[in-house]
Amino acid sequence: MSYILGLTGSIATGKSTVAHIFKEKGYPVVDADAIAHAIVAPGTEGLARIKAAYGDSVINPDGSLNRRALGHIVFQDSTQRHRLDRLNGDLIRKGIQAALNHYQQNNAPLIVLDIPLLYESQHYLPMVDGVLLAYVPPALERQRLIERDGLTPQAADDRIAAQLPIEEKRARADFWTDNRGAITDLYPQVDAILKQLGLPSRNEE
């Protein structure tokens, strides 16, 4: 039976880096963000739903989703954020479940379910056997977000406020990685988690 490890974090805390390390070690990662992007590609039902709800202002001239325009709407208004979640939530969940089924049928000993809003959404917690948090302190999270995305401090604060506080997530998680240092510092931390789960640091199957 596959162990499903929910991987989460907060914005700009280095969750994707942790996910990449698991991939390097041969363990499959189901990327919820990638699935969410795929279901709003041009010509999809997901994009049509967003256009119907928010209008042409969130659509680029080439027909793709204007993520910055949509983000400007939803990150400043929790009502709009919840509305967006409801619009395409069923399509995202269907895609995630299909990916999990695939790896389970192939007897993967560990499946990493990479969910940015694992605690906030509530839909996915019942799917996982344990939760791993990619952690940095709140001040560093804010600094990295401003530098990475070129946001104003207020815009960064709006995005951080849309998620549970990182310290609350750390208190609830079964495992956590300290993402304050170099990427190389994460490899032994991931190995230690795999050891706790009784799994090799590289998938031997």
Helices and strands as residue ranges (DSSP letters): E 3-8, H 15-24, E 29-31, H 32-38, H 45-54, G 56-58, H 67-74, H 78-105, E 110-114, H 118-121, G 125-127, E 130-135, H 138-149, H 153-161, H 166-172, E 175-178, G 183-185, H 186-196
